[in-house]
């Protein structure tokens, strides 16, 4: 059941429809797993254009002038922005290959990916169709409401410790 990228990082996904609680679940799992001593990286897929830079900054000006990649570096952190221009969006594997080694990468989104995933479900989400029914890579469901008719493990969306335990076992972070 273990998904890993080319650098050997374990990969576990959090998927669901819009407003299903993916980001909150991912955030809470990062906190739980780092408290347990694991190094955690994340990948977030966005279905819309986004910009992490602001007009007027030096790095924004570099990109506006045509730089294909701009690295911003300080004593606290660094970031690399890559402009796609007319190139295709990179695959999840492409992105995972660029990450530094860590104990686990949590991937939010990429619901059609072939990595091991948990499906988040909330009653307030507009879409309620089960993703797990058509995706053998979904190995559990976390919901804020009772779920019936699933053959997978079901967790409360708020039971972060139990979900983290499940991820530890599913990815081989912790041996039984």
Long-range contacts (C-beta under 8 A, 24 or more apart in sequence): 1-116, 1-139, 1-170, 1-171, 2-116, 2-170, 2-171, 2-172, 3-114, 3-115, 3-116, 3-137, 3-171, 5-93, 5-96, 5-97, 5-99, 5-105, 6-93, 6-96, 6-97, 7-96, 7-97, 7-99, 7-100, 7-101, 8-101, 9-41, 9-96, 9-99, 9-101, 9-102, 9-103, 9-104, 9-105, 10-103, 10-104, 10-105, 10-171, 10-172, 10-173, 11-96, 11-104, 11-105, 11-107, 11-115, 11-116, 11-171, 12-104, 12-105, 12-106, 12-107, 12-115, 12-116, 12-117, 12-118, 12-167, 12-170, 12-171, 13-106, 13-107, 13-108, 13-109, 13-110, 13-111, 13-113, 13-115, 13-116, 13-117, 13-118, 13-137, 14-106, 14-107, 14-108, 14-109, 14-117, 14-118, 14-120, 15-108, 15-109, 15-110, 15-111, 15-117, 15-118, 15-119, 15-120, 15-131, 15-138, 16-111, 16-119, 16-120, 16-121, 16-122, 16-125, 16-131, 17-121, 17-125, 17-126, 17-127, 17-128, 17-129, 17-131, 18-125, 18-126, 18-127, 19-122, 19-124, 19-125, 19-126, 20-119, 20-120, 20-121, 20-122, 20-125, 20-127, 21-120, 21-121, 21-122, 21-125, 21-142, 21-144, 21-157, 22-108, 22-109, 22-120, 23-108, 25-118, 25-120, 25-142, 25-157, 25-160, 25-163, 26-106, 26-108, 28-160, 29-106, 29-160, 29-163, 29-164, 29-167, 30-106, 31-160, 32-160, 32-161, 32-163, 32-164, 33-103, 33-104, 33-106, 33-164, 33-167, 33-168, 36-164, 36-168, 38-102, 38-103, 38-104, 38-173, 39-102, 39-103, 39-104, 40-102, 40-103, 40-104, 40-105, 40-106, 41-99, 41-100, 41-102, 41-104, 41-105, 41-106, 42-105, 42-106, 42-107, 42-108, 43-92, 43-95, 43-96, 43-99, 43-105, 43-106, 43-107, 43-108, 43-110, 44-108, 44-109, 45-92, 45-107, 45-108, 45-109, 45-110, 46-109, 47-109, 52-79, 52-81, 53-81, 103-173, 104-167, 104-171, 104-173, 111-135, 113-137, 116-170, 116-171, 118-142, 118-155, 118-163, 118-166, 118-167, 120-157, 121-145, 121-147, 121-157, 122-157, 139-170, 140-166, 140-170
